[in-house]
Amino acid sequence: MPFIEEQLQAQHLAWRAGFGENLPVVTAWEKKRRKVVVDKVLIGGSKSTPESIKVIDETDLPDYRKLKGMTREEKRMVQQMNNQGIKDLNLAWINVMVKGAHALREKMSLFWHGHFACRTNNVLFAQQLITDIREHALGKLSDLLTVVSKSPAMLQFLNNQQNRKQHPNENFAREVMELFTLGRGNYTETDVKEAARAFTGWGYDEMGNFRFREKLHDTGEKTFLGKQGRYTGDDILKILLEQPQTARFITEKIYRYFVSDTLDENRIHTLADKFYNSGYDIRSLMREIFMSDWFYDPQYIGNRIKSPVELLVGIRKTIPMDFEQEEVMLLFQRVLGQTLFYPPNVAGWPGGRSWIDSSSLMFRMRVPQVVLYLQTFDVRAKEITPEMGDGGNYKMMLQVNDFLKRQYARKVNARINWEPYLQGYAAIPREKLATEIAGALLQKNTGISKSLLEKYADSTSRENYIKTVTIDVMSTPEYQLC
């Protein structure tokens, strides 16, 4: 049985199956049998249900049945409550990503959050959907697909509340095939129309309970993907899962997210076949990936650009901190281009190189400094110098730096607990600290100059040296990769 043989392999697993881990955890994984480490990752710190991110109870909500009779001021207050509730839900989930016991469950949930992209201005519906996703993130795809398809958030977002036999609405049926199961080009327009008829009558009540409105359902015979019957929405989902193409489509998306944007056809075929034959067991698919020798091939290490959420959560997992105003995480998400619960469209966030342009890269590189240098320890942030980039980038960095000072200086106030991080380097000799820090924080560090790190580090104490080298390494383009 192979081992997790190198620090880089352990870090690779930690980042792909979560949001990175601190040096002691990574060191503990080294030389352990791969099966032991992967089992730990798959099970998490607890076999229990996911930590709650509940921010509102049904009893806290207004009676939506009376919404039409409310005054303009009452409606405005309801909207404010929903807006604030979704912000609270965002921060609650970020907190669990940082501090929760099951990193893979949250990482997998983040993947499904983009796959089942949905926006709603109803905090209860948003809370119900993310709760269902987190509960089934590593379970059976059939269960996950069903609860998402019957969620009020998705039925509202894709207009199925208006889908009735007299006037079928095709939006929900189309997206279930194009985005959730088969992928574009693997169904016909007739399939869309017939599936829409099957989903007629699917809806929800004011409190987010699924309702099958029988009088609105088309009971006639439908022809769907070559089969005929008096199908309901449940029948359509079952037929979709019978298609090997669904297994391939989901496997390709998971491979792109957890391995590489460049697909290996033979590998995809093998993984999809095993996924299909397992009854769409998501945990089994992830085990197959994480246990494979090819997953740890150097070509796949450090070849992904971190999403904004991965970047922000990763920084906070590495160096524990709490913000005086947690809402600053919402500001960072918005500027970086990934706000939880607000995907750009029904296809979710495109990911990859779309996360990066010249201005967003400069901002991403400044985030660690904005957060970690605005604190009361005896280190002063170095001024940016032309040596840190070419002329154009240097000018842009100055502009971004000025923008950050104006926009965030009074809002970013974090209580940082450096002690656990410093303790992780307690046994490292002083002359090896810069190399070890870069090695622990970066998946690709061939471009990092130890002499440059030394030049800009604060050497007045061992503690300040570790802090400043860490912040400088986190502020490199290489730290954007995982």
C-alpha positions, 0 to 999 in steps of 0.5 A: 500500500503506497504512503503519503511520501512527501510534504508536497503530496500531503499538502496537495491532498489537504488543498484539494480535499479541503482548504489546506492544513497547517504544518503539524497536520501535514507533517503528521500525514507524511509517511502514513499509509495513504489509505489511513490519511484518505480515510481520515479525510473522507470521514472527517473529524466526526461521523455525525451530521454537519455542523449547523449553519442555521441563522433563522427559524421558521417562527422568526419569519413573517407570514408570507401569505399576508405579503400582498396585504403588507404596507410598503414599509413592512415589505421593505423590512421583510426584504432587509431581514432576508438580505441580512439573513443571507449575509449571516448564512454566508458568514456562518458557512465560512466559519464552518469551512475554517473551523469545522471538523470535516473539510472535505464535506465543506469543499464538496459542498462548495463544489455542489453549490456551484454545480446547483447554482441558485439565487434566492432573496428568501433566507429560509429557502437559501438556508434549506438548500445549503443544508440539504447540499451539505447533508448529501454532499458525500452521499448518493447523487440520487438523493442530492439531485432529488432534494435539490430539485424539490427545494423551494429555492431551485423551483423558484429560481428556475420558475417551476412554481409557474409550471402547469399543464395548461402552460408548461414552463420549460426552464426547470426541465432544461436546466436539470438536463443541461446543468445538473445531469446530462450536459448540453447536446445529450438531449433533444428539444422534445425531451425538454418539452416532455420533461417539462410536462412531467414536472408540472405541478411541482411547487412549494408553499410559503414556508418552503415545503415541497408541494405536488399540486396534482390538479396542475399536473399533466397526467398524459403519456410522455416520451422522454429519452426514448422511453414512454410512460405517464411520467412524473418529475420523480420518474424523469430524475430516475431516467436521467440517473439511468443514463451513463452520460450523467455519470460521465458529465458529473465525473468530468466536472468533479475531475476538473474541480479536484484534479485538472482542467485537462481531461484524461479520457481513459481516466474519466471513462474508468472513474465514470464507470465505477461511479455509475456502478456504485449507484452514484456513491460520491464518497466512493468516487472521491476515494477512488481519486484520492487513492490513485497514484496519478492524483499525486503526479507532479503535473497536478500539484499546484496547477489550479488557481484558488477560488476566492473562497478557497484563498480566504478560508485557506489564509484563516485556516493557516493563521487562526483569526477572528474579525471584529466585523466578520462582514469584511469577508463579504467585502473580500468576496465581492471584490474578488468575484465569488460571493456565496449564495450569489452565483453569476448565473445558472451555470455557476462560477466558471472558475480557472483563469476567470478568477484572475485578471491584472487588477484582481491578481494585485488585490489577491496578493494584497489580502494577506498584508491588509489583514495581517499587517493592520495588527498591533504587533511590533512589525511595520509593513514594508512599502512596496518597491519596484523590485517587487514587480515590473513597472506596470505592475508596480504602478497598479500595486500602488493604486490597489494599495491606495484603494485598500487603505481608503476602503478597508483600513477602518473595517479590517480589524482582526484578532490574530492568534499567531501562537499555533502557527509559530509553534509549528516552526518551533523545531526549525533552525533559524537558517532554514525558516524561510525555506520551510515556510515557503515549502509549507505555504506553496505548492509551486515555489521554484520562483521564490527567492530566499534572499528576497524573503530575507531582505524584506523580513523583520529580523529583530526577533524570531517571531517577527521573522516568521510572521513577515516571511509568512506574509510575504510568501502569502503575497506572491503569485505562487500562493494563488495556486493549489 
